Amino acid sequence: MRNTLGTTLSRRVRAFATITGALSRTRTRTRSRFRSRFRSRTRCLSLWLASMVVISSAFVSPAVAAKKVKIKLGTLAPEGSPWFLGLKRTAQQWATASGGKVELKIYPGGVLGDEGDMIRKLRIDQLQGGSFTGIGLGQITRTTIALQIPMMMRSYEELDYVRSKMGPSLQAELDKAGFVMLGWGDAGWAHFFSKTPAPTVAEQRKLKIFMWAADPDSEAAWRAAQFRPVVMSATDVLSGLQTGLLESFCTTPVYALSSQWFGLAKHMVQVNWTPLNGATIVSKARWESIEPDLRARLLEIALASGEKTREEVRQLDGKAVEAMKARGLVVHVPTAAELVEWQKAAELSYPAIRGKVVSEEAFDRVKKLVTEFRASKVE
């Protein structure tokens, strides 16, 4: 009985071992076949992906494959104004010259805030460019305001001469601050506009006059000339005139017309208080992300477009006055004696400007260059 039982158990153990061995060999062969198929399929997938990359690349144009650069540029210039149209022209020519690789996006009419707001956006890369007046640029380098000292210059010829001499140093200051200049801009000669007749400097001094925000030194200069400046954003001038917070402002005929400010201030004193000018700039970091060879071409386009805009604006000064006269503007032309009083008022501000609004060196250089230009004309 015991022998029979032992024999039976022995047979069952050997059978179990045989089955186990067979299963193990089967699993090994299965894993081997699976790994082989997996490696084969992986190689096929890799080859397919590689071929798709090659094929896709063949259909991507160089312009699309190259890095695109977008420059967002803000300005107070109203849409439809000569300054806006000049910037738009530059944007279109840049797009063509770069094959679509450089996009200049323009935000006009102060939709991004006053010039001070836009300068702050430039510093944190929310904007990469701007077309500013000398006041706005003065928040980057104060020397630019020296080109707008009241009644220091009398003509565009004098402005051109002074700017040609000071231009390189001003561009160097902007470069040091992290900006590239794309060209100078003119807005025309600033005149006094008021809601009520005020043809003399004595009458203008009684009115609440608009002054750019965020420039306390310039406010002090206005007060030194015995005016009553009211500080606010340029984007709030219309509402200020409507509510009586403002009674007058000093700007150019082209801007008064294009911004429609004159609609609430129908009296203008035709005295050339200051040449309102500025420049278009772009952040150096964004500019240098453009290919070097292309940068040279784009700068050439911007300079040519800016020159054309300056010529257009200078021609529009008189035309803008005539257009506003047709809509009810009354122009007051000062007598020789009244012009003397305006000059005296301007010169009262000089001590508050020299060494405070602009450096003594910049003030003195402008004065010297103007004297130098006038002497050359006498000869």
QUIWOTA-V671670 format. One record per residue. RES is the residue in three letters. PSI is psi in degrees with one decimal (NA if undefined). OMEGA is omega as a letter, one per 30 degrees, with the letter a starting at -180 (* if undefined). Layout:
res=[RES:RES]
psi=[PSI:PSI]
omega=[OMEGA:OMEGA]
//
This chain:
res=[MET:ARG:ASN:THR:LEU:GLY:THR:THR:LEU:SER:ARG:ARG:VAL:ARG:ALA:PHE:ALA:THR:ILE:THR:GLY:ALA:LEU:SER:ARG:THR:ARG:THR:ARG:THR:ARG:SER:ARG:PHE:ARG:SER:ARG:PHE:ARG:SER:ARG:THR:ARG:CYS:LEU:SER:LEU:TRP:LEU:ALA:SER:MET:VAL:VAL:ILE:SER:SER:ALA:PHE:VAL:SER:PRO:ALA:VAL:ALA:ALA:LYS:LYS:VAL:LYS:ILE:LYS:LEU:GLY:THR:LEU:ALA:PRO:GLU:GLY:SER:PRO:TRP:PHE:LEU:GLY:LEU:LYS:ARG:THR:ALA:GLN:GLN:TRP:ALA:THR:ALA:SER:GLY:GLY:LYS:VAL:GLU:LEU:LYS:ILE:TYR:PRO:GLY:GLY:VAL:LEU:GLY:ASP:GLU:GLY:ASP:MET:ILE:ARG:LYS:LEU:ARG:ILE:ASP:GLN:LEU:GLN:GLY:GLY:SER:PHE:THR:GLY:ILE:GLY:LEU:GLY:GLN:ILE:THR:ARG:THR:THR:ILE:ALA:LEU:GLN:ILE:PRO:MET:MET:MET:ARG:SER:TYR:GLU:GLU:LEU:ASP:TYR:VAL:ARG:SER:LYS:MET:GLY:PRO:SER:LEU:GLN:ALA:GLU:LEU:ASP:LYS:ALA:GLY:PHE:VAL:MET:LEU:GLY:TRP:GLY:ASP:ALA:GLY:TRP:ALA:HIS:PHE:PHE:SER:LYS:THR:PRO:ALA:PRO:THR:VAL:ALA:GLU:GLN:ARG:LYS:LEU:LYS:ILE:PHE:MET:TRP:ALA:ALA:ASP:PRO:ASP:SER:GLU:ALA:ALA:TRP:ARG:ALA:ALA:GLN:PHE:ARG:PRO:VAL:VAL:MET:SER:ALA:THR:ASP:VAL:LEU:SER:GLY:LEU:GLN:THR:GLY:LEU:LEU:GLU:SER:PHE:CYS:THR:THR:PRO:VAL:TYR:ALA:LEU:SER:SER:GLN:TRP:PHE:GLY:LEU:ALA:LYS:HIS:MET:VAL:GLN:VAL:ASN:TRP:THR:PRO:LEU:ASN:GLY:ALA:THR:ILE:VAL:SER:LYS:ALA:ARG:TRP:GLU:SER:ILE:GLU:PRO:ASP:LEU:ARG:ALA:ARG:LEU:LEU:GLU:ILE:ALA:LEU:ALA:SER:GLY:GLU:LYS:THR:ARG:GLU:GLU:VAL:ARG:GLN:LEU:ASP:GLY:LYS:ALA:VAL:GLU:ALA:MET:LYS:ALA:ARG:GLY:LEU:VAL:VAL:HIS:VAL:PRO:THR:ALA:ALA:GLU:LEU:VAL:GLU:TRP:GLN:LYS:ALA:ALA:GLU:LEU:SER:TYR:PRO:ALA:ILE:ARG:GLY:LYS:VAL:VAL:SER:GLU:GLU:ALA:PHE:ASP:ARG:VAL:LYS:LYS:LEU:VAL:THR:GLU:PHE:ARG:ALA:SER:LYS:VAL:GLU]
psi=[-47.4:-39.0:-41.1:-45.5:-44.0:-40.4:-40.8:-45.9:-40.4:-43.7:-41.0:-38.0:-44.1:-37.2:-43.7:-42.3:-41.0:-44.2:-44.1:-45.0:-40.8:-43.9:-41.7:-43.9:-36.0:-44.3:-40.9:-45.3:-36.7:-46.9:-40.7:-47.4:-38.4:-46.5:-40.9:-45.7:-39.6:-46.0:-38.3:-45.9:-36.4:-43.4:-40.1:-43.7:-42.4:-44.0:-38.2:-44.9:-42.7:-40.9:-35.4:-39.1:-44.9:-45.9:-43.9:-42.9:-32.4:-25.6:0.3:122.3:155.3:-36.5:-36.9:-40.1:-32.3:157.1:131.0:145.0:127.0:129.8:115.0:122.0:127.9:152.8:154.7:-14.0:124.8:151.4:132.8:-12.1:162.5:-31.6:-42.1:-44.2:-34.2:-42.2:-39.2:-39.8:-43.6:-44.4:-43.8:-42.3:-33.7:-43.9:-41.4:-47.8:-31.0:0.0:30.4:4.7:-19.3:122.8:124.9:108.8:121.9:133.0:97.4:175.9:19.8:24.4:-19.9:13.6:-176.5:174.9:-36.5:-40.0:-42.0:-35.3:-41.6:-39.4:-33.9:-40.5:-23.7:14.7:19.3:-27.3:155.5:-2.3:165.8:150.9:107.1:156.8:173.1:-27.9:-46.5:-44.5:-27.2:-16.6:-9.4:-49.2:121.8:-19.9:-29.7:-28.5:-20.6:-20.6:-0.6:28.4:127.8:125.9:24.8:-36.8:151.6:-12.7:164.4:-31.2:-41.9:-41.6:-47.1:-40.7:-48.2:-42.6:-34.9:-32.5:-35.7:-12.5:-50.4:-41.8:-34.7:-40.9:-37.3:-38.1:-41.2:-39.9:-42.6:-31.6:-3.6:23.6:151.9:130.3:131.3:2.6:152.9:157.7:149.4:148.8:-7.1:-175.8:129.7:130.0:168.8:126.7:140.2:158.6:-28.3:159.8:129.8:69.4:-19.1:161.0:-33.3:-39.7:-36.0:-33.2:-17.4:-14.2:153.3:110.5:139.8:138.7:141.4:142.6:162.3:33.3:73.3:-29.8:-40.1:-34.7:-41.8:-35.3:-41.1:-41.7:-33.2:-30.3:4.7:29.5:172.2:77.7:141.0:116.6:126.7:170.2:145.7:-27.1:-7.7:6.6:-45.7:-46.6:-34.1:-39.9:-37.5:-39.0:-10.2:1.5:-29.0:148.2:-13.0:167.6:162.4:110.8:-177.5:154.5:-40.0:-41.4:-38.5:-36.7:-50.0:-29.6:-12.3:15.9:-36.7:-21.7:-23.3:6.6:86.7:15.1:131.8:132.9:120.5:69.9:131.1:90.2:-47.1:148.3:113.3:113.9:173.1:-150.8:161.8:130.0:161.5:148.8:137.2:-37.9:-45.6:-38.4:-42.3:-4.2:-7.0:146.7:136.0:-46.2:-36.8:-35.3:-43.6:-42.3:-41.6:-38.8:-40.7:-42.3:-45.5:-42.6:-43.4:-41.0:-40.3:-39.6:-41.9:-40.8:-41.4:-42.2:-41.9:-43.9:-41.2:-34.6:-25.6:-15.8:-57.7:-37.9:-35.9:-40.3:-44.6:-38.9:-39.7:-34.6:-36.3:-17.8:18.9:1.6:136.6:122.3:127.5:118.1:118.0:148.7:171.7:-41.6:-38.4:-35.1:-35.2:-40.7:-36.7:-40.4:-40.8:-40.3:-42.5:-44.1:-21.3:-26.5:-14.5:-44.6:-28.6:-18.1:-47.3:118.7:-4.0:-63.4:-45.1:163.5:156.7:-39.1:-45.7:-43.1:-49.0:-34.5:-42.0:-46.8:-43.3:-42.5:-38.4:-45.5:-41.3:-43.4:-44.5:-36.7:-36.3:-30.2:-32.9:-40.6:NA]
omega=[a:a:l:l:a:a:a:l:a:l:a:l:a:l:l:l:a:l:a:l:l:l:a:l:l:l:a:l:l:l:a:l:a:l:a:l:a:a:l:a:l:l:l:l:l:l:l:l:l:a:l:l:a:a:a:a:a:a:l:a:l:a:l:a:a:a:l:a:l:l:l:a:l:l:l:a:a:l:a:l:l:l:l:a:l:l:l:l:l:a:a:a:l:a:l:a:a:a:l:a:l:l:l:a:a:l:a:l:l:l:l:l:l:a:l:l:a:l:l:l:l:a:a:l:l:l:l:l:l:l:a:l:l:l:l:l:l:l:l:l:a:a:a:a:l:l:a:l:a:l:l:l:a:a:l:l:l:l:a:a:a:a:l:a:a:a:a:a:l:l:l:l:l:l:l:l:l:a:l:l:l:l:l:l:l:l:a:l:a:l:l:l:a:a:l:l:l:a:a:l:l:l:l:a:l:a:l:a:l:l:a:l:l:l:a:l:l:l:l:l:l:a:l:l:l:l:a:a:l:a:l:l:l:l:a:a:a:l:l:l:a:a:a:l:l:l:l:l:a:l:a:l:a:a:l:l:a:l:a:l:a:a:l:l:a:l:a:l:a:l:a:a:l:l:a:a:a:a:l:a:l:a:a:a:a:l:a:l:l:l:a:a:a:l:a:l:a:l:l:l:a:l:l:l:l:l:l:l:l:l:l:a:a:l:a:a:a:a:l:l:l:l:l:l:l:l:l:l:l:a:l:a:a:l:l:a:l:l:l:a:l:l:l:l:l:a:l:a:a:l:l:l:a:l:a:l:l:a:l:a:a:l:a:a:l:a:l:a:l:l:l:a:a:l:l:l:l:a:*]
//
